[in-house]
Amino acid sequence: MLKKISYYIAPLFLKILLFCIFNTCKWRVYNDSYFKQAQQIKFPILICSWHNCFLLVARYFKNTKTSVWAISSTHKDSEIMASILKTWNFQLIKGSSTRGWRNVIKNMMTLFNNPNNIVAVTNDGPKGPPFTAKPGSINLALKKQAQIIAVSATANRFWRLPSWDQTIIPKPFSTISIQFAPSFINKNYSEKEASVAVSKYMTYNTVDLNSKINKK
């Protein structure tokens, strides 16, 4: 009984907490022109981010009122994050790499048939290893000619959760920085080569963002 109650209370508590935090933060956005240009091209978009910064990336898209699909795990604990994403106007694909993956692939294939759709994934989720892109969504995006865009985010002051990915939670009144990378499309890669290439591509974008912040 107490466990059931906690699943109702936890999302509400987190929504209030995150609302209070994010409304005190400032945003610094780099290279969003890459994303705007991609939206003008008649191909779907796959947004790739690392699991530890997805909360910041998701909040950014909430701020811009952009319609985005995201994968939500079927695990009970993930329902908390799913509840927050729904509040932030995300549409959800239920499943994960360990549960309901066929349903995810089927739904993503359908979504990528529409050139206006945007799907966001955490390439190293749901359980890691951190900063290593899994091949599933990447290879599907390449087959469907989707534009792959890496998005990195961090804050100048933040907490890290004691989880496998050390999720970043910005502190109140911090500055959140987010950066988009140019679209990644190369259909000549093998499945393994594509995931390695995207890992490097995403890591470079994160390193580049951090170097810009450190110079300020």
PyMOL commands that set and color helices and strands:
alter all, ss='L'
color gray80, all
select helices_A, chain A and resi 2-22+32-40+51-64+78-87+101-112+135-143+191-215
alter helices_A, ss='H'
color red, helices_A
select strands_A, chain A and resi 26-30+45-49+69-72+91-94+118-122+147-155+158-160+168-170+175-180
alter strands_A, ss='S'
color yellow, strands_A
deselect
rebuild
show_as cartoon
